[in-house]
């Protein structure tokens, strides 16, 4: 079963013209959309997973640079060993009062 295309309804010129219009609309879609921000709070929230020496040090560094880059808040901590979690929490709490 063969389908025949009606030559009068589809010309090369109309195909290219319509393709150009579609491409133009697609290109402008990203430009015309306004910037949207979901929240007004600029606080960077971090989580510490693995409360050993490296993890605690990295979290401490991240909390220390908050003055230059805006507020930073430690929102979660996790470790397999409870004593590491407790030790890291106490160290960070002592060093960073907020």
C-alpha positions as a Python dict, from the first residue, in 0.01 Angstrom:
ca = {
    (1, 'X'): (0, 0, 0),
    (2, 'X'): (161, 319, -118),
    (3, 'X'): (77, 665, 10),
    (4, 'X'): (102, 952, -229),
    (5, 'X'): (176, 1302, -114),
    (6, 'X'): (-26, 1579, -270),
    (7, 'X'): (237, 1807, -426),
    (8, 'X'): (13, 2113, -408),
    (9, 'X'): (-19, 2105, -27),
    (10, 'X'): (352, 2068, 54),
    (11, 'X'): (618, 2262, -127),
    (12, 'X'): (982, 2295, -44),
    (13, 'X'): (940, 2668, 5),
    (14, 'X'): (651, 2633, 254),
    (15, 'X'): (836, 2357, 442),
    (16, 'X'): (1148, 2573, 485),
    (17, 'X'): (940, 2877, 579),
    (18, 'X'): (746, 2691, 846),
    (19, 'X'): (1064, 2525, 977),
    (20, 'X'): (1227, 2866, 1011),
    (21, 'X'): (931, 3000, 1207),
    (22, 'X'): (936, 2704, 1443),
    (23, 'X'): (1313, 2735, 1496),
    (24, 'X'): (1279, 3109, 1563),
    (25, 'X'): (1009, 3059, 1824),
    (26, 'X'): (1215, 2784, 1988),
    (27, 'X'): (1524, 3004, 2001),
    (28, 'X'): (1335, 3296, 2153),
    (29, 'X'): (1150, 3089, 2412),
    (30, 'X'): (1447, 3076, 2649),
    (31, 'X'): (1528, 3443, 2603),
    (32, 'X'): (1184, 3579, 2671),
    (33, 'X'): (1122, 3386, 2994),
    (34, 'X'): (1191, 3590, 3307),
    (35, 'X'): (1432, 3470, 3573),
    (36, 'X'): (1238, 3295, 3846),
    (37, 'X'): (1367, 3230, 4196),
    (38, 'X'): (1180, 2998, 4428),
    (39, 'X'): (1291, 3160, 4751),
    (40, 'X'): (1430, 3486, 4881),
    (41, 'X'): (1654, 3330, 5147),
    (42, 'X'): (2017, 3330, 5027),
    (43, 'X'): (2137, 3089, 5296),
    (44, 'X'): (2348, 2803, 5163),
    (45, 'X'): (2245, 2485, 5341),
    (46, 'X'): (2500, 2206, 5378),
    (47, 'X'): (2488, 1851, 5512),
    (48, 'X'): (2778, 1657, 5659),
    (49, 'X'): (2784, 1287, 5570),
    (50, 'X'): (3080, 1111, 5727),
    (51, 'X'): (3185, 1294, 6043),
    (52, 'X'): (3549, 1189, 6053),
    (53, 'X'): (3839, 1433, 6035),
    (54, 'X'): (3806, 1518, 5666),
    (55, 'X'): (3430, 1562, 5674),
    (56, 'X'): (3434, 1773, 5988),
    (57, 'X'): (3716, 1986, 5849),
    (58, 'X'): (3533, 2039, 5520),
    (59, 'X'): (3215, 2138, 5703),
    (60, 'X'): (3413, 2376, 5922),
    (61, 'X'): (3571, 2534, 5614),
    (62, 'X'): (3232, 2573, 5448),
    (63, 'X'): (3091, 2741, 5757),
    (64, 'X'): (3396, 2971, 5784),
    (65, 'X'): (3365, 3118, 5434),
    (66, 'X'): (3006, 3221, 5496),
    (67, 'X'): (3110, 3580, 5561),
    (68, 'X'): (3239, 3623, 5205),
    (69, 'X'): (2973, 3420, 5023),
    (70, 'X'): (2663, 3488, 5231),
    (71, 'X'): (2517, 3292, 5519),
    (72, 'X'): (2582, 2918, 5542),
    (73, 'X'): (2395, 2680, 5768),
    (74, 'X'): (2468, 2318, 5861),
    (75, 'X'): (2128, 2148, 5844),
    (76, 'X'): (2209, 1775, 5871),
    (77, 'X'): (2481, 1538, 5991),
    (78, 'X'): (2516, 1162, 5946),
    (79, 'X'): (2774, 897, 6032),
    (80, 'X'): (2772, 522, 6085),
    (81, 'X'): (2937, 565, 6426),
    (82, 'X'): (2750, 763, 6691),
    (83, 'X'): (3068, 869, 6873),
    (84, 'X'): (3204, 1034, 6555),
    (85, 'X'): (2877, 1215, 6502),
    (86, 'X'): (2874, 1343, 6861),
    (87, 'X'): (3240, 1445, 6850),
    (88, 'X'): (3201, 1627, 6519),
    (89, 'X'): (2885, 1805, 6637),
    (90, 'X'): (3054, 1925, 6957),
    (91, 'X'): (3364, 2044, 6767),
    (92, 'X'): (3161, 2235, 6509),
    (93, 'X'): (2932, 2381, 6776),
    (94, 'X'): (3232, 2506, 6975),
    (95, 'X'): (3403, 2655, 6668),
    (96, 'X'): (3093, 2805, 6502),
    (97, 'X'): (2856, 2944, 6764),
    (98, 'X'): (2568, 3011, 6522),
}
